[in-house]
Amino acid sequence: MSKLIYENSFLVGCMRLGAWGAKYNTNEYETFIDECLNNGLSDFDHADIYGDYTTEIEFGEVIKKRPDLKNKVQITTKCGIKHPCDQRAGYTVKAYDSSPEHILESVDNSLSNLGIDQIKVLLLHRPDFLMDVNAIADVFKKLSNSGKVKYFGVSNFSMTQFDLLNQKYPLVTNQIEISLFHLNAFLDGTLDQCQNLKIQPAAWSPLGGGKLWTKSEDVQDKKLHEVLNSMQIKYNCTSSQLLLAWLLKHPSGIIPVLGTSKSARVIESLKAMDINLCKEDWYVMLESARGHEVA
Ligand SMILES: NC(=O)c1ccc[n+]([C@@H]2O[C@H](COP(=O)([O-])OP(=O)(O)OC[C@H]3O[C@@H](n4cnc5c(N)ncnc54)[C@H](OP(=O)(O)O)[C@@H]3O)[C@@H](O)[C@H]2O)c1
């Protein structure tokens, strides 16, 4: 089995399309999805909790209205966080739950909400402090055998947590926060582990959650803006394309999970693949984000 399961260079993140962001209606979701598909992006990243458990349902309304989309969209979704909100009045405390019962129930909910027959990649959203990896592996086997889920991965797992579960069931990705503003994965061995195992790391908040576009009087932020402005001229591109190209340059094959709710910005992101940042400029960006040169 090939472990390289994402064919595109990007995943389309859905966290900000609904109640946690753009609050799209069905027609707006439909236009967004069509624009992504028309531009070759077919992998969409969800989680059961997005929009307080409403975003999968809203996305699924489009698939129910347009059955032709069912076999075109490929869904990555996550489970394992119990998020107290109006839609889950029974949850009294925010908690992680990787029990077989919770995973099975979440998968059935996601399939039904999204109106699809199979989840391409199911991720455990966060490492459950109390996870029993043997029980998780058994439930993954069951879901694979039933055809409800094709591949399994994790999100926000440390290297050792990844190893622990991967020894029981082969995982295909670790979706972690990686950007010019969040460098842990470069330093803590997570990206080395992905390279070693030949699995694709996915980067959530690849633009730092939009940090670049919030007004800041911070001297360091201003310096970074200056550097990016001059590089935009050199590479004839936008700052978001630079931030994405910076991630794409890494040899582990990072797949950025795009967070924008604007289809025009999704399309703009694709041009990052054509930017070949030279090594010196990669380090210039690193230095200007960190505020100091490497040792
Ligand atoms: N596994 C996890 O634990 C986890 C955690 C968080 C997120 N995720 C996934 O990762 C995806 C991406 O995360 P993210 O949304 O934080 O990603 P991001 O791409 O770093 O940030 C997206 C934000 O930046 C803004 N933005 C992007 N380009 C812009 C521009 N040119 N000018 C102004 N604002 C701009 C967007 O606003 P507009 O919408 O207006 O463009 C949006 O608010 C999510 O959708 C979700 O699927 C996973």
The ligand as a Gaussian input file, in Angstrom:
#p B3LYP/6-31G(d) Opt

LIG

0 1
 N       -5.728000      19.380000      12.970000
 C       -5.941000      20.458000      13.704000
 O       -5.833000      20.438000      14.938000
 C       -6.321000      21.731000      13.012000
 C       -6.356000      22.957000      13.722000
 C       -6.701000      24.114000      13.029000
 C       -7.006000      24.047000      11.665000
 N       -6.979000      22.844000      11.013000
 C       -7.255000      22.749000       9.557000
 O       -6.351000      23.609000       8.896000
 C       -7.060000      24.484000       8.031000
 C       -6.294000      25.760000       7.885000
 O       -6.142000      26.433000       9.138000
 P       -6.249000      28.012000       9.193000
 O       -7.582000      28.405000       8.726000
 O       -5.801000      28.473000      10.518000
 O       -5.179000      28.377000       8.026000
 P       -4.444000      29.677000       7.542000
 O       -4.403000      29.574000       6.053000
 O       -3.159000      29.805000       8.267000
 O       -5.352000      30.914000       7.975000
 C       -6.557000      31.211000       7.310000
 C       -6.969000      32.611000       7.693000
 O       -6.101000      33.538000       7.041000
 C       -6.871000      34.467000       6.307000
 N       -6.176000      34.800000       5.058000
 C       -5.617000      33.947000       4.184000
 N       -5.074000      34.623000       3.152000
 C       -5.307000      35.920000       3.381000
 C       -4.992000      37.109000       2.678000
 N       -4.326000      37.083000       1.509000
 N       -5.370000      38.278000       3.213000
 C       -6.044000      38.314000       4.373000
 N       -6.382000      37.215000       5.105000
 C       -6.013000      36.035000       4.597000
 C       -8.168000      33.754000       5.988000
 O       -9.210000      34.694000       5.768000
 P      -10.195000      34.536000       4.505000
 O      -11.063000      33.362000       4.798000
 O      -10.915000      35.834000       4.486000
 O       -9.334000      34.329000       3.296000
 C       -8.391000      32.935000       7.249000
 O       -9.003000      33.707000       8.256000
 C       -8.461000      24.582000       8.658000
 O       -9.461000      24.932000       7.720000
 C       -8.663000      23.176000       9.161000
 O       -9.127000      22.354000       8.098000
 C       -6.634000      21.701000      11.657000

